[in-house]
Amino acid sequence: MAYSEKFQQLADAAIAQIKSAPPDQVDALLAQGAVALDIRDKEEHDADHLAGSLHVSRGKLEMNIEGVLPDLNITVLCYCNANNRGALSANTLRQMGYVNARYIAGGLKAYRALG
């Protein structure tokens, strides 16, 4: 998908600032207590998502996340289909005080590609 230049610049800046979680490490991180956070739209989440993941759409993230995840120290693995929205969300969470917010590199597509 072709994104606008300004959107991609924002996403690239977030990617440069936020630590990613490689898709092959997601299961281990979840087993250690990390939380997967699907930030895609409801329709995307309903079609497919990581088992056990929480869903807060990107558009309502800042308004709703504290009610869903009150622990600022928990490891949060934000994901979308690829990278951009996940990285933007993880960056926002870091700005809100979630010190262990990360994004799943390659998103749900990369995770599913592992089989």
C-alpha positions as CSV (number, residue, x, y, z in Angstrom):
1,M,0.0,0.0,0.0
2,A,1.3,3.5,-0.9
3,Y,1.3,5.8,2.1
4,S,1.6,9.6,2.1
5,E,5.1,10.9,2.5
6,K,4.3,12.6,5.8
7,F,2.7,9.5,7.3
8,Q,5.6,7.4,6.2
9,Q,8.0,9.9,7.8
10,L,6.2,9.7,11.1
11,A,6.2,5.9,11.0
12,D,9.9,5.8,10.1
13,A,10.7,8.1,13.0
14,A,8.8,5.9,15.3
15,I,10.5,2.7,14.0
16,A,13.9,4.4,14.6
17,Q,13.0,5.2,18.2
18,I,11.1,2.0,19.3
19,K,12.5,-1.4,19.9
20,S,10.9,-4.1,17.8
21,A,10.1,-7.7,18.7
22,P,11.1,-10.2,16.0
23,P,8.1,-12.3,15.0
24,D,10.0,-15.5,16.0
25,Q,10.3,-14.2,19.6
26,V,6.7,-13.2,20.1
27,D,5.5,-16.6,21.5
28,A,8.4,-16.6,24.0
29,L,7.7,-13.0,25.0
30,L,4.0,-13.8,25.5
31,A,4.9,-16.8,27.6
32,Q,7.0,-14.5,29.8
33,G,4.0,-12.2,30.4
34,A,4.0,-9.8,27.6
35,V,0.7,-8.6,26.2
36,A,-0.1,-8.5,22.5
37,L,-2.0,-5.4,21.6
38,D,-3.9,-5.4,18.2
39,I,-4.2,-1.7,17.2
40,R,-5.9,-2.4,13.9
41,D,-9.5,-1.5,13.1
42,K,-12.2,-3.8,14.5
43,E,-12.9,-5.4,11.1
44,E,-9.2,-6.3,10.8
45,H,-9.2,-7.7,14.3
46,D,-12.4,-9.7,13.7
47,A,-10.9,-11.3,10.5
48,D,-7.7,-12.5,12.2
49,H,-5.6,-11.7,15.3
50,L,-3.1,-13.2,17.7
51,A,-4.8,-15.6,20.1
52,G,-5.3,-13.9,23.5
53,S,-4.4,-10.4,22.2
54,L,-6.2,-7.3,23.4
55,H,-7.8,-5.0,20.9
56,V,-7.7,-1.2,21.1
57,S,-7.9,0.5,17.7
58,R,-5.2,3.0,16.9
59,G,-7.8,5.8,16.8
60,K,-8.8,5.2,20.4
61,L,-5.5,4.1,21.8
62,E,-4.7,7.2,23.9
63,M,-8.2,7.5,25.3
64,N,-8.6,3.8,26.3
65,I,-5.3,2.2,27.0
66,E,-5.0,3.1,30.7
67,G,-8.3,1.3,31.4
68,V,-7.2,-1.7,29.5
69,L,-3.5,-1.8,30.6
70,P,-3.0,0.1,33.9
71,D,0.5,-1.4,34.5
72,L,3.1,1.0,32.9
73,N,5.8,-1.6,33.3
74,I,4.2,-4.5,31.4
75,T,5.8,-5.5,28.1
76,V,3.3,-4.5,25.4
77,L,3.7,-5.8,21.8
78,C,1.8,-3.6,19.5
79,Y,0.9,-4.9,16.1
80,C,-0.8,-4.1,12.9
81,N,-0.6,-5.9,9.6
82,A,3.0,-4.8,8.9
83,N,5.0,-2.2,10.8
84,N,3.8,1.4,10.6
85,R,0.7,1.5,12.9
86,G,2.3,-0.9,15.4
87,A,5.4,1.3,15.6
88,L,3.4,4.5,15.9
89,S,1.3,2.9,18.7
90,A,4.3,1.7,20.6
91,N,5.9,5.1,20.3
92,T,2.7,6.7,21.7
93,L,2.6,4.2,24.5
94,R,6.3,5.0,25.4
95,Q,5.4,8.7,25.5
96,M,2.5,7.9,27.8
97,G,4.9,6.1,30.2
98,Y,4.7,2.5,29.1
99,V,8.4,1.8,29.4
100,N,8.4,-1.6,27.7
101,A,6.2,-0.8,24.7
102,R,7.5,-2.5,21.5
103,Y,6.0,-3.4,18.1
104,I,6.1,-6.7,16.3
105,A,8.4,-6.3,13.4
106,G,6.5,-7.1,10.2
107,G,3.3,-7.3,12.1
108,L,0.7,-10.0,11.9
109,K,1.8,-10.9,8.4
110,A,5.3,-11.6,9.5
111,Y,4.1,-13.6,12.5
112,R,1.7,-15.7,10.3
113,A,4.5,-16.3,7.8
114,L,6.3,-18.3,10.4
115,G,3.6,-21.0,10.1
